[in-house]
């Protein structure tokens, strides 16, 4: 992960996103107007959060298999940055919602589900804070992390589809085609998702490196 | 006649509302969203920077 090329890739994709995100062609829709461009900024926050949560889950499982404390550090820091992305997604969503749906926090199943999900993850950090012993903390929080992931994903992906939601792509079983995007938007949206995921991983690796160094310093 | 002229006057007048974010096809909502993300990530980077600085000082002391 200390290689540089993917960091340049992330920067390039992000620049592409910003440029074509603000200047590219988008479908003309009532109420949404230009805010449809937020699909390039608000939605990738959630995709980035999901990707980081999956990474966190992978390292939690790895920790339970091998018991290496480094894997625990990876898991925590990925979860940490995932929550930051989630909060950014939440804030941007409430600004967007205020000017299109008429309320910053409408009673929408997807918003409620994500609130619950973020609280479940918050409990993960509370749980970690309540243990002194390092191995015990790591083992229990790894188990809880698996539980948190397994409850977060159905909450956000499945439950809103069972009812109706203001968010497109919910209610019934539509695929990606229902996101109100045309092909020129997809040309920006997919690179945007890639870019934000890579930025998230980049920040996480910085945090992980700090934690690993701190461990070394404490050992000496 | 007087009522009609008052009505006319009211219709001609623009109603002042706080709609600066709704102008220009709401492009400023997009700018706001992007600013929130940028601020959030920059804030996080500053927080990280402080953590690294603390660690560096600790290493120096040892």
Interface residues (C-beta under 8 A of the other chain):
Chain A: X18 X22 X32 X33 X34 X35 X37 X38 X41 X42 X45 X84 X87 X88 X91 X92 X95 X96 X99 X100 X199 X203 X206 X207 X210 X213 X214 X217 X220
Chain B: X21 X22 X24 X25 X26 X27 X29 X30 X32 X33 X34 X36 X37 X40 X41 X44 X45 X48 X51 X52 X55 X58 X59 X62
